[in-house]
Amino acid sequence: MILVDVQSWPAAHLPHAYLEPPFYAPSLDLYVAFNDPRPRSGWLLTDGHAPNAANGLMGWTGRLWAEDRALVASGGGQLLCRRVPQPR
């Protein structure tokens, strides 16, 4: 569940990280489906996507893959995207 949830903010933030935008985005909701658990997998690949963001809200989806290409889990949610107050 954690490996699906932590994809949310990086899915939208990473393309803009070089700008160091002063934003934070706590999760409003989280949905995770456990498709095919692979507890003995040597590694897991996360694949996050944030297709839309507007008016302080950001939607996202994420998938978790095992080394044998099995879909372990999938999910999504919404974030509340707000500017971090800057000191005066």
MODELLER restraints for C-alpha pairs under 7 A, 6 or more apart:
rsr = mdl.restraints
at = mdl.atoms
rsr.add(forms.Gaussian(group=physical.xy_distance, feature=features.Distance(at['CA:1:A'], at['CA:32:A']), mean=6.54, stdev=0.5))
rsr.add(forms.Gaussian(group=physical.xy_distance, feature=features.Distance(at['CA:4:A'], at['CA:62:A']), mean=5.92, stdev=0.5))
rsr.add(forms.Gaussian(group=physical.xy_distance, feature=features.Distance(at['CA:4:A'], at['CA:63:A']), mean=6.55, stdev=0.5))
rsr.add(forms.Gaussian(group=physical.xy_distance, feature=features.Distance(at['CA:4:A'], at['CA:64:A']), mean=6.61, stdev=0.5))
rsr.add(forms.Gaussian(group=physical.xy_distance, feature=features.Distance(at['CA:4:A'], at['CA:74:A']), mean=6.97, stdev=0.5))
rsr.add(forms.Gaussian(group=physical.xy_distance, feature=features.Distance(at['CA:4:A'], at['CA:75:A']), mean=6.55, stdev=0.5))
rsr.add(forms.Gaussian(group=physical.xy_distance, feature=features.Distance(at['CA:7:A'], at['CA:48:A']), mean=5.24, stdev=0.5))
rsr.add(forms.Gaussian(group=physical.xy_distance, feature=features.Distance(at['CA:7:A'], at['CA:62:A']), mean=6.34, stdev=0.5))
rsr.add(forms.Gaussian(group=physical.xy_distance, feature=features.Distance(at['CA:8:A'], at['CA:48:A']), mean=6.68, stdev=0.5))
rsr.add(forms.Gaussian(group=physical.xy_distance, feature=features.Distance(at['CA:8:A'], at['CA:60:A']), mean=5.95, stdev=0.5))
rsr.add(forms.Gaussian(group=physical.xy_distance, feature=features.Distance(at['CA:9:A'], at['CA:25:A']), mean=6.59, stdev=0.5))
rsr.add(forms.Gaussian(group=physical.xy_distance, feature=features.Distance(at['CA:11:A'], at['CA:48:A']), mean=5.08, stdev=0.5))
rsr.add(forms.Gaussian(group=physical.xy_distance, feature=features.Distance(at['CA:11:A'], at['CA:49:A']), mean=5.13, stdev=0.5))
rsr.add(forms.Gaussian(group=physical.xy_distance, feature=features.Distance(at['CA:11:A'], at['CA:50:A']), mean=5.42, stdev=0.5))
rsr.add(forms.Gaussian(group=physical.xy_distance, feature=features.Distance(at['CA:12:A'], at['CA:50:A']), mean=5.35, stdev=0.5))
rsr.add(forms.Gaussian(group=physical.xy_distance, feature=features.Distance(at['CA:22:A'], at['CA:83:A']), mean=5.70, stdev=0.5))
rsr.add(forms.Gaussian(group=physical.xy_distance, feature=features.Distance(at['CA:22:A'], at['CA:84:A']), mean=5.25, stdev=0.5))
rsr.add(forms.Gaussian(group=physical.xy_distance, feature=features.Distance(at['CA:23:A'], at['CA:81:A']), mean=6.73, stdev=0.5))
rsr.add(forms.Gaussian(group=physical.xy_distance, feature=features.Distance(at['CA:23:A'], at['CA:82:A']), mean=5.56, stdev=0.5))
rsr.add(forms.Gaussian(group=physical.xy_distance, feature=features.Distance(at['CA:23:A'], at['CA:83:A']), mean=4.36, stdev=0.5))
rsr.add(forms.Gaussian(group=physical.xy_distance, feature=features.Distance(at['CA:23:A'], at['CA:84:A']), mean=5.14, stdev=0.5))
rsr.add(forms.Gaussian(group=physical.xy_distance, feature=features.Distance(at['CA:24:A'], at['CA:81:A']), mean=6.00, stdev=0.5))
rsr.add(forms.Gaussian(group=physical.xy_distance, feature=features.Distance(at['CA:24:A'], at['CA:82:A']), mean=5.73, stdev=0.5))
rsr.add(forms.Gaussian(group=physical.xy_distance, feature=features.Distance(at['CA:24:A'], at['CA:83:A']), mean=6.50, stdev=0.5))
rsr.add(forms.Gaussian(group=physical.xy_distance, feature=features.Distance(at['CA:24:A'], at['CA:84:A']), mean=6.42, stdev=0.5))
rsr.add(forms.Gaussian(group=physical.xy_distance, feature=features.Distance(at['CA:25:A'], at['CA:79:A']), mean=5.59, stdev=0.5))
rsr.add(forms.Gaussian(group=physical.xy_distance, feature=features.Distance(at['CA:25:A'], at['CA:80:A']), mean=5.19, stdev=0.5))
rsr.add(forms.Gaussian(group=physical.xy_distance, feature=features.Distance(at['CA:25:A'], at['CA:81:A']), mean=4.44, stdev=0.5))
rsr.add(forms.Gaussian(group=physical.xy_distance, feature=features.Distance(at['CA:25:A'], at['CA:82:A']), mean=6.34, stdev=0.5))
rsr.add(forms.Gaussian(group=physical.xy_distance, feature=features.Distance(at['CA:26:A'], at['CA:79:A']), mean=5.64, stdev=0.5))
rsr.add(forms.Gaussian(group=physical.xy_distance, feature=features.Distance(at['CA:26:A'], at['CA:80:A']), mean=5.73, stdev=0.5))
rsr.add(forms.Gaussian(group=physical.xy_distance, feature=features.Distance(at['CA:27:A'], at['CA:78:A']), mean=6.12, stdev=0.5))
rsr.add(forms.Gaussian(group=physical.xy_distance, feature=features.Distance(at['CA:27:A'], at['CA:79:A']), mean=4.46, stdev=0.5))
rsr.add(forms.Gaussian(group=physical.xy_distance, feature=features.Distance(at['CA:27:A'], at['CA:80:A']), mean=6.43, stdev=0.5))
rsr.add(forms.Gaussian(group=physical.xy_distance, feature=features.Distance(at['CA:28:A'], at['CA:78:A']), mean=5.59, stdev=0.5))
rsr.add(forms.Gaussian(group=physical.xy_distance, feature=features.Distance(at['CA:28:A'], at['CA:79:A']), mean=5.32, stdev=0.5))
rsr.add(forms.Gaussian(group=physical.xy_distance, feature=features.Distance(at['CA:28:A'], at['CA:80:A']), mean=6.42, stdev=0.5))
rsr.add(forms.Gaussian(group=physical.xy_distance, feature=features.Distance(at['CA:29:A'], at['CA:77:A']), mean=5.24, stdev=0.5))
rsr.add(forms.Gaussian(group=physical.xy_distance, feature=features.Distance(at['CA:29:A'], at['CA:78:A']), mean=5.75, stdev=0.5))
rsr.add(forms.Gaussian(group=physical.xy_distance, feature=features.Distance(at['CA:30:A'], at['CA:76:A']), mean=5.91, stdev=0.5))
rsr.add(forms.Gaussian(group=physical.xy_distance, feature=features.Distance(at['CA:30:A'], at['CA:77:A']), mean=4.62, stdev=0.5))
rsr.add(forms.Gaussian(group=physical.xy_distance, feature=features.Distance(at['CA:31:A'], at['CA:75:A']), mean=5.11, stdev=0.5))
rsr.add(forms.Gaussian(group=physical.xy_distance, feature=features.Distance(at['CA:31:A'], at['CA:76:A']), mean=5.39, stdev=0.5))
rsr.add(forms.Gaussian(group=physical.xy_distance, feature=features.Distance(at['CA:31:A'], at['CA:77:A']), mean=6.11, stdev=0.5))
rsr.add(forms.Gaussian(group=physical.xy_distance, feature=features.Distance(at['CA:32:A'], at['CA:73:A']), mean=6.77, stdev=0.5))
rsr.add(forms.Gaussian(group=physical.xy_distance, feature=features.Distance(at['CA:32:A'], at['CA:74:A']), mean=5.70, stdev=0.5))
rsr.add(forms.Gaussian(group=physical.xy_distance, feature=features.Distance(at['CA:32:A'], at['CA:75:A']), mean=4.18, stdev=0.5))
rsr.add(forms.Gaussian(group=physical.xy_distance, feature=features.Distance(at['CA:32:A'], at['CA:76:A']), mean=6.78, stdev=0.5))
rsr.add(forms.Gaussian(group=physical.xy_distance, feature=features.Distance(at['CA:33:A'], at['CA:73:A']), mean=5.53, stdev=0.5))
rsr.add(forms.Gaussian(group=physical.xy_distance, feature=features.Distance(at['CA:33:A'], at['CA:74:A']), mean=5.35, stdev=0.5))
rsr.add(forms.Gaussian(group=physical.xy_distance, feature=features.Distance(at['CA:33:A'], at['CA:75:A']), mean=5.97, stdev=0.5))
rsr.add(forms.Gaussian(group=physical.xy_distance, feature=features.Distance(at['CA:34:A'], at['CA:72:A']), mean=6.16, stdev=0.5))
rsr.add(forms.Gaussian(group=physical.xy_distance, feature=features.Distance(at['CA:34:A'], at['CA:73:A']), mean=4.40, stdev=0.5))
rsr.add(forms.Gaussian(group=physical.xy_distance, feature=features.Distance(at['CA:34:A'], at['CA:74:A']), mean=6.70, stdev=0.5))
rsr.add(forms.Gaussian(group=physical.xy_distance, feature=features.Distance(at['CA:35:A'], at['CA:71:A']), mean=6.28, stdev=0.5))
rsr.add(forms.Gaussian(group=physical.xy_distance, feature=features.Distance(at['CA:35:A'], at['CA:72:A']), mean=5.22, stdev=0.5))
rsr.add(forms.Gaussian(group=physical.xy_distance, feature=features.Distance(at['CA:35:A'], at['CA:73:A']), mean=5.03, stdev=0.5))
rsr.add(forms.Gaussian(group=physical.xy_distance, feature=features.Distance(at['CA:36:A'], at['CA:70:A']), mean=6.87, stdev=0.5))
rsr.add(forms.Gaussian(group=physical.xy_distance, feature=features.Distance(at['CA:36:A'], at['CA:71:A']), mean=6.10, stdev=0.5))
rsr.add(forms.Gaussian(group=physical.xy_distance, feature=features.Distance(at['CA:36:A'], at['CA:72:A']), mean=4.57, stdev=0.5))
rsr.add(forms.Gaussian(group=physical.xy_distance, feature=features.Distance(at['CA:36:A'], at['CA:73:A']), mean=6.81, stdev=0.5))
rsr.add(forms.Gaussian(group=physical.xy_distance, feature=features.Distance(at['CA:37:A'], at['CA:72:A']), mean=4.96, stdev=0.5))
rsr.add(forms.Gaussian(group=physical.xy_distance, feature=features.Distance(at['CA:38:A'], at['CA:66:A']), mean=6.70, stdev=0.5))
rsr.add(forms.Gaussian(group=physical.xy_distance, feature=features.Distance(at['CA:38:A'], at['CA:72:A']), mean=6.48, stdev=0.5))
rsr.add(forms.Gaussian(group=physical.xy_distance, feature=features.Distance(at['CA:41:A'], at['CA:66:A']), mean=5.96, stdev=0.5))
rsr.add(forms.Gaussian(group=physical.xy_distance, feature=features.Distance(at['CA:41:A'], at['CA:67:A']), mean=6.21, stdev=0.5))
rsr.add(forms.Gaussian(group=physical.xy_distance, feature=features.Distance(at['CA:42:A'], at['CA:67:A']), mean=6.70, stdev=0.5))
rsr.add(forms.Gaussian(group=physical.xy_distance, feature=features.Distance(at['CA:43:A'], at['CA:66:A']), mean=6.36, stdev=0.5))
rsr.add(forms.Gaussian(group=physical.xy_distance, feature=features.Distance(at['CA:43:A'], at['CA:67:A']), mean=5.93, stdev=0.5))
rsr.add(forms.Gaussian(group=physical.xy_distance, feature=features.Distance(at['CA:44:A'], at['CA:64:A']), mean=6.53, stdev=0.5))
rsr.add(forms.Gaussian(group=physical.xy_distance, feature=features.Distance(at['CA:44:A'], at['CA:65:A']), mean=5.50, stdev=0.5))
rsr.add(forms.Gaussian(group=physical.xy_distance, feature=features.Distance(at['CA:44:A'], at['CA:66:A']), mean=4.79, stdev=0.5))
rsr.add(forms.Gaussian(group=physical.xy_distance, feature=features.Distance(at['CA:44:A'], at['CA:67:A']), mean=6.30, stdev=0.5))
rsr.add(forms.Gaussian(group=physical.xy_distance, feature=features.Distance(at['CA:45:A'], at['CA:64:A']), mean=5.64, stdev=0.5))
rsr.add(forms.Gaussian(group=physical.xy_distance, feature=features.Distance(at['CA:45:A'], at['CA:65:A']), mean=4.96, stdev=0.5))
rsr.add(forms.Gaussian(group=physical.xy_distance, feature=features.Distance(at['CA:45:A'], at['CA:66:A']), mean=6.42, stdev=0.5))
rsr.add(forms.Gaussian(group=physical.xy_distance, feature=features.Distance(at['CA:46:A'], at['CA:63:A']), mean=5.85, stdev=0.5))
rsr.add(forms.Gaussian(group=physical.xy_distance, feature=features.Distance(at['CA:46:A'], at['CA:64:A']), mean=4.70, stdev=0.5))
rsr.add(forms.Gaussian(group=physical.xy_distance, feature=features.Distance(at['CA:46:A'], at['CA:65:A']), mean=6.46, stdev=0.5))
rsr.add(forms.Gaussian(group=physical.xy_distance, feature=features.Distance(at['CA:47:A'], at['CA:62:A']), mean=5.51, stdev=0.5))
rsr.add(forms.Gaussian(group=physical.xy_distance, feature=features.Distance(at['CA:47:A'], at['CA:63:A']), mean=5.12, stdev=0.5))
rsr.add(forms.Gaussian(group=physical.xy_distance, feature=features.Distance(at['CA:47:A'], at['CA:64:A']), mean=6.37, stdev=0.5))
rsr.add(forms.Gaussian(group=physical.xy_distance, feature=features.Distance(at['CA:48:A'], at['CA:61:A']), mean=5.87, stdev=0.5))
rsr.add(forms.Gaussian(group=physical.xy_distance, feature=features.Distance(at['CA:48:A'], at['CA:62:A']), mean=4.21, stdev=0.5))
rsr.add(forms.Gaussian(group=physical.xy_distance, feature=features.Distance(at['CA:48:A'], at['CA:63:A']), mean=6.46, stdev=0.5))
rsr.add(forms.Gaussian(group=physical.xy_distance, feature=features.Distance(at['CA:49:A'], at['CA:60:A']), mean=5.60, stdev=0.5))
rsr.add(forms.Gaussian(group=physical.xy_distance, feature=features.Distance(at['CA:49:A'], at['CA:61:A']), mean=5.35, stdev=0.5))
rsr.add(forms.Gaussian(group=physical.xy_distance, feature=features.Distance(at['CA:49:A'], at['CA:62:A']), mean=6.15, stdev=0.5))
rsr.add(forms.Gaussian(group=physical.xy_distance, feature=features.Distance(at['CA:50:A'], at['CA:59:A']), mean=5.84, stdev=0.5))
rsr.add(forms.Gaussian(group=physical.xy_distance, feature=features.Distance(at['CA:50:A'], at['CA:60:A']), mean=4.17, stdev=0.5))
rsr.add(forms.Gaussian(group=physical.xy_distance, feature=features.Distance(at['CA:50:A'], at['CA:61:A']), mean=6.42, stdev=0.5))
rsr.add(forms.Gaussian(group=physical.xy_distance, feature=features.Distance(at['CA:51:A'], at['CA:59:A']), mean=6.69, stdev=0.5))
rsr.add(forms.Gaussian(group=physical.xy_distance, feature=features.Distance(at['CA:51:A'], at['CA:60:A']), mean=6.43, stdev=0.5))
rsr.add(forms.Gaussian(group=physical.xy_distance, feature=features.Distance(at['CA:52:A'], at['CA:58:A']), mean=5.93, stdev=0.5))
rsr.add(forms.Gaussian(group=physical.xy_distance, feature=features.Distance(at['CA:52:A'], at['CA:59:A']), mean=5.69, stdev=0.5))
rsr.add(forms.Gaussian(group=physical.xy_distance, feature=features.Distance(at['CA:53:A'], at['CA:59:A']), mean=6.35, stdev=0.5))
rsr.add(forms.Gaussian(group=physical.xy_distance, feature=features.Distance(at['CA:56:A'], at['CA:80:A']), mean=5.83, stdev=0.5))
rsr.add(forms.Gaussian(group=physical.xy_distance, feature=features.Distance(at['CA:56:A'], at['CA:81:A']), mean=4.67, stdev=0.5))
rsr.add(forms.Gaussian(group=physical.xy_distance, feature=features.Distance(at['CA:56:A'], at['CA:82:A']), mean=6.11, stdev=0.5))
rsr.add(forms.Gaussian(group=physical.xy_distance, feature=features.Distance(at['CA:57:A'], at['CA:78:A']), mean=6.80, stdev=0.5))
rsr.add(forms.Gaussian(group=physical.xy_distance, feature=features.Distance(at['CA:57:A'], at['CA:79:A']), mean=5.68, stdev=0.5))
rsr.add(forms.Gaussian(group=physical.xy_distance, feature=features.Distance(at['CA:57:A'], at['CA:80:A']), mean=4.90, stdev=0.5))
rsr.add(forms.Gaussian(group=physical.xy_distance, feature=features.Distance(at['CA:57:A'], at['CA:81:A']), mean=5.52, stdev=0.5))
rsr.add(forms.Gaussian(group=physical.xy_distance, feature=features.Distance(at['CA:58:A'], at['CA:78:A']), mean=5.50, stdev=0.5))
rsr.add(forms.Gaussian(group=physical.xy_distance, feature=features.Distance(at['CA:58:A'], at['CA:79:A']), mean=5.06, stdev=0.5))
rsr.add(forms.Gaussian(group=physical.xy_distance, feature=features.Distance(at['CA:58:A'], at['CA:80:A']), mean=6.57, stdev=0.5))
rsr.add(forms.Gaussian(group=physical.xy_distance, feature=features.Distance(at['CA:58:A'], at['CA:81:A']), mean=6.68, stdev=0.5))
rsr.add(forms.Gaussian(group=physical.xy_distance, feature=features.Distance(at['CA:59:A'], at['CA:77:A']), mean=5.97, stdev=0.5))
rsr.add(forms.Gaussian(group=physical.xy_distance, feature=features.Distance(at['CA:59:A'], at['CA:78:A']), mean=4.49, stdev=0.5))
rsr.add(forms.Gaussian(group=physical.xy_distance, feature=features.Distance(at['CA:59:A'], at['CA:79:A']), mean=6.49, stdev=0.5))
rsr.add(forms.Gaussian(group=physical.xy_distance, feature=features.Distance(at['CA:60:A'], at['CA:76:A']), mean=5.43, stdev=0.5))
rsr.add(forms.Gaussian(group=physical.xy_distance, feature=features.Distance(at['CA:60:A'], at['CA:77:A']), mean=5.64, stdev=0.5))
rsr.add(forms.Gaussian(group=physical.xy_distance, feature=features.Distance(at['CA:60:A'], at['CA:78:A']), mean=6.23, stdev=0.5))
rsr.add(forms.Gaussian(group=physical.xy_distance, feature=features.Distance(at['CA:61:A'], at['CA:75:A']), mean=5.71, stdev=0.5))
rsr.add(forms.Gaussian(group=physical.xy_distance, feature=features.Distance(at['CA:61:A'], at['CA:76:A']), mean=3.99, stdev=0.5))
rsr.add(forms.Gaussian(group=physical.xy_distance, feature=features.Distance(at['CA:61:A'], at['CA:77:A']), mean=6.61, stdev=0.5))
rsr.add(forms.Gaussian(group=physical.xy_distance, feature=features.Distance(at['CA:62:A'], at['CA:74:A']), mean=5.69, stdev=0.5))
rsr.add(forms.Gaussian(group=physical.xy_distance, feature=features.Distance(at['CA:62:A'], at['CA:75:A']), mean=5.34, stdev=0.5))
rsr.add(forms.Gaussian(group=physical.xy_distance, feature=features.Distance(at['CA:62:A'], at['CA:76:A']), mean=5.80, stdev=0.5))
rsr.add(forms.Gaussian(group=physical.xy_distance, feature=features.Distance(at['CA:63:A'], at['CA:73:A']), mean=5.82, stdev=0.5))
rsr.add(forms.Gaussian(group=physical.xy_distance, feature=features.Distance(at['CA:63:A'], at['CA:74:A']), mean=4.28, stdev=0.5))
rsr.add(forms.Gaussian(group=physical.xy_distance, feature=features.Distance(at['CA:63:A'], at['CA:75:A']), mean=6.44, stdev=0.5))
rsr.add(forms.Gaussian(group=physical.xy_distance, feature=features.Distance(at['CA:64:A'], at['CA:71:A']), mean=6.11, stdev=0.5))
rsr.add(forms.Gaussian(group=physical.xy_distance, feature=features.Distance(at['CA:64:A'], at['CA:72:A']), mean=5.43, stdev=0.5))
rsr.add(forms.Gaussian(group=physical.xy_distance, feature=features.Distance(at['CA:64:A'], at['CA:73:A']), mean=5.11, stdev=0.5))
rsr.add(forms.Gaussian(group=physical.xy_distance, feature=features.Distance(at['CA:64:A'], at['CA:74:A']), mean=6.18, stdev=0.5))
rsr.add(forms.Gaussian(group=physical.xy_distance, feature=features.Distance(at['CA:65:A'], at['CA:71:A']), mean=4.71, stdev=0.5))
rsr.add(forms.Gaussian(group=physical.xy_distance, feature=features.Distance(at['CA:65:A'], at['CA:72:A']), mean=5.35, stdev=0.5))
rsr.add(forms.Gaussian(group=physical.xy_distance, feature=features.Distance(at['CA:66:A'], at['CA:72:A']), mean=6.30, stdev=0.5))
